Amino acid sequence: MTTHPSPTLFAVPPERVAELVWDDLPAGRHVAMKVLYRTEGASAGLLRMQPGARELTHQHVSGEHHLWVLSGKLRVDDTDLPAGSYVHVPAHLTHSVVDAGSGSTAFFVFCPAE
């Protein structure tokens, strides 16, 4: 996905979403992401975790992120989040994200810290 100029409407139809490539997340094991939107400092996309996958413990010093669990179940630190759950991770909070079931997918938004 290329960087999108704002402020204009930006829509990605399902056919285009399906065509986008899943990229391995360097700081994870069996974790992939698909970026749907990117602008300077912000991004949105899909995070796919295979059964037992995990992102390495990390923190975002330049921003915060939001996750909405679309399928499966994630564990963020000690909190289990089944499909339909939402979590906000503020900047500078050390955290981990782990698949807590048989695979999961989440929608993420990363926003620059204010």
C-alpha positions in Angstrom: 0.0 0.0 0.0 1.4 3.4 -0.9 1.2 6.4 1.4 -2.1 8.2 1.1 -2.4 12.0 0.9 -5.0 13.5 3.3 -7.6 15.0 3.4 -9.3 13.0 0.7 -11.6 10.0 0.9 -9.8 6.7 0.9 -11.5 3.4 0.4 -10.2 -0.1 -0.2 -12.7 -2.5 -1.7 -12.6 -6.2 -0.6 -11.0 -7.3 -3.9 -8.1 -4.9 -3.4 -7.7 -5.9 0.3 -7.5 -9.6 -0.8 -4.7 -8.7 -3.3 -2.5 -6.9 -0.8 0.4 -9.0 0.5 0.8 -10.2 4.0 4.2 -9.1 5.3 6.0 -11.0 8.1 6.2 -8.8 11.2 10.0 -8.6 12.0 9.3 -8.4 15.8 7.2 -11.5 16.0 6.9 -15.2 15.4 4.2 -16.4 13.0 2.8 -12.9 12.8 1.9 -11.1 9.6 0.5 -7.7 8.8 -1.3 -6.1 5.8 -1.1 -2.3 5.7 -4.3 -0.8 4.3 -3.6 2.9 4.9 -0.5 4.9 5.7 0.1 8.6 6.0 3.0 10.4 7.7 3.3 8.9 11.2 0.0 6.9 11.1 -1.1 3.6 9.7 -4.0 1.1 9.7 -4.2 -2.5 8.7 -4.7 -6.1 9.6 -2.6 -8.2 12.0 -2.8 -12.0 11.5 -1.5 -14.4 14.1 -1.1 -18.1 13.5 -1.9 -20.4 16.4 0.5 -19.8 19.3 2.0 -16.7 17.5 3.4 -13.8 19.5 4.8 -10.3 19.0 7.9 -9.8 21.0 7.5 -7.7 24.1 7.9 -4.1 22.9 6.8 -0.5 23.3 6.0 2.2 20.8 7.9 5.4 21.7 6.6 7.4 18.8 2.9 6.6 19.2 0.0 4.6 20.4 -2.0 1.9 18.9 -5.5 0.5 18.9 -6.5 -3.1 18.2 -10.0 -4.5 17.4 -10.1 -8.3 17.5 -11.9 -9.5 14.4 -11.6 -13.3 14.8 -10.0 -15.7 17.3 -8.7 -14.5 20.7 -5.6 -12.4 21.6 -3.9 -11.9 24.9 -2.4 -8.4 25.4 -0.3 -8.7 28.5 -2.6 -10.6 31.0 -5.9 -9.6 29.3 -7.7 -12.1 27.1 -9.6 -10.4 24.2 -12.1 -12.6 22.2 -13.4 -11.5 18.8 -15.3 -8.2 19.1 -12.9 -6.8 21.8 -11.0 -3.6 21.6 -7.7 -2.5 23.3 -5.8 0.8 23.4 -2.1 0.6 24.0 -0.7 4.1 25.0 2.8 5.2 23.9 5.7 4.0 26.1 3.7 1.1 27.6 5.7 -2.1 27.3 3.4 -4.9 26.2 3.1 -8.2 24.4 0.5 -9.5 22.0 -0.1 -13.3 21.8 -2.6 -15.5 20.0 -4.6 -17.1 22.7 -6.4 -19.7 20.7 -6.3 -21.3 17.2 -5.2 -18.2 15.2 -6.6 -14.7 15.2 -6.9 -11.5 13.1 -7.2 -7.9 14.4 -7.6 -4.5 12.8 -5.0 -2.1 14.0 -4.5 1.7 14.0 -1.2 3.3 14.9 -1.3 7.0 15.7 1.6 9.4 16.4 2.0 10.4 20.1 0.8 14.0 20.8 
